[in-house]
Amino acid sequence: MSRQGLLEQIAGSFPLIAPSMLKCDFGNLHREVQLLEAGGAKILHMDVMDGHFVPNLSYGAMVIERVRELTELPFEAHLMISDPGKYLDDFLKAGCNVLTIHLEAVSEPRPLLARIREHGALAGLAINPKTPVESLEPFLDAFDLALVMSVEPGFGGQKFIPSALSKLSWLKSRLKPGAFASVDGGIDLETIAATAAVGASLFVAGSAIFEAGDYGQALTELRSRAQMPGTPR
């Protein structure tokens, strides 16, 4: 699929719920992917942590490459790593369709974002809770996805940080045509409507799905809440 085709496919699924695979049962990974796919998941969010950029260690391109054999769903790799350029090609070869790097990890993200796009993938740029959203302004034309972290990256199950709402609102009026905003951290039935109301289109959810039992019901309920009018809190 072309990059434009991928962008249209993802946009056609908005509001899009992306299960965060950090919270899945890695001892039954094949089964987890099957359950998510059967439950209506349209994309899988891969949390890549190096134990340096964030105080946690998860998995790398080799694991994602094996999961790629299990499904044709698009993969969004969130690279919470200190030197994303060093490993970018590994994740592209592993079959990642969306690659998101952190603004805090690189002094100049534009060349890396261009490399991602040149390989036919969508390029994302993420910011941590303490990073001003205005720091994204010089790169608005360089990415397809702006990811606003609504928790400190590194661990699942954290509480939503409300300052993410004003950041999403700022992005809503400034994103270039075709680009979209995503939010990651503390997304559940209580917070998703407010983030949708201020401009988020893609919602990364972990505990709200994997601790629900019925993945299909959880995905449906989250999507339904994202489609409801919400009042930012």
Beta strands, then each sheet from edge to edge (+ up, - down):
strand 1: 16-19
strand 2: 44-49
strand 3: 75-80
strand 4: 98-102
strand 5: 122-127
strand 6: 145-149
strand 7: 180-184
strand 8: 200-205
sheet 1: 1+ 8+ 7+ 6+ 5+ 4+ 3+ 2+
end
